[in-house]
């Protein structure tokens, strides 16, 4: 598994976060997900402090 995350402070109250992860699976994911053993996940998040 490999993952990468970046936080960027837009201003003191607002943070932008980007995250991405990837994994190469073996037999278990191959049985659960027959279309492939590899997976990727990513998200973009905005956090606002009040």
Secondary structure, DSSP 4 states (H G I P E B T S, - for coil): -EEEEEEEEEETTEEEEEEEEEEE--HHHHHH-TT-SEEEEEEEEEEE--
